[in-house]
Every structure is written in structure tokens, then in C-alpha cells.
């Protein structure tokens, strides 16, 4: 491999800021902070807004638009009849 043209690929810790969930993987992402893991390793830290641990789609708490107060059904009742004519 050529020297100086490849990104810095290393182990990095990603932390979900909504619930504190952390996971370690290898990445080229740049990090400004460091974190000391439970096993004593010092790793770069990247803070994330959501991960699969907190996203509503993956946790099963996502709400369907069809079940939210009948808004879709009201729309279909109001404008569906004019489209059929």
C-alpha cells in the first residue's frame, strides 16, 4: 500500500446520547474526544443522536400514520370522492 494516501482506519467508540449505549467498531470517522473503556482501552469517541437502540423503527415504538387519529381516512373521505368523478 502507498504511504500517506489512506485514511486512519482504527477502532472507535460510538455513543448514543439519548440512552448512553456504546459500541466499538472500526471506522475512519474523525473524533475530537477520547473515552476510556471498561477494559482500560483509550478510544476515540463519536457521539450520535440515535442508534438502533433508540430509533423508534428498531425498538418497535414507531407509530403508523394510518393509526394516528384517522387523519388519512378523513383525507380519503374528503378528497377521494372528487377524484372518482
Buried (B, 14 or more C-beta within 10 A) or exposed (E): EEEEEEEEEEEBBBBBEEEEBBEBEEBEBEBEEEBEEEEEEEBBBBEBEBBEBBBEEEEEEEEEEEEEEEEEEEEEEEEEEEEEE
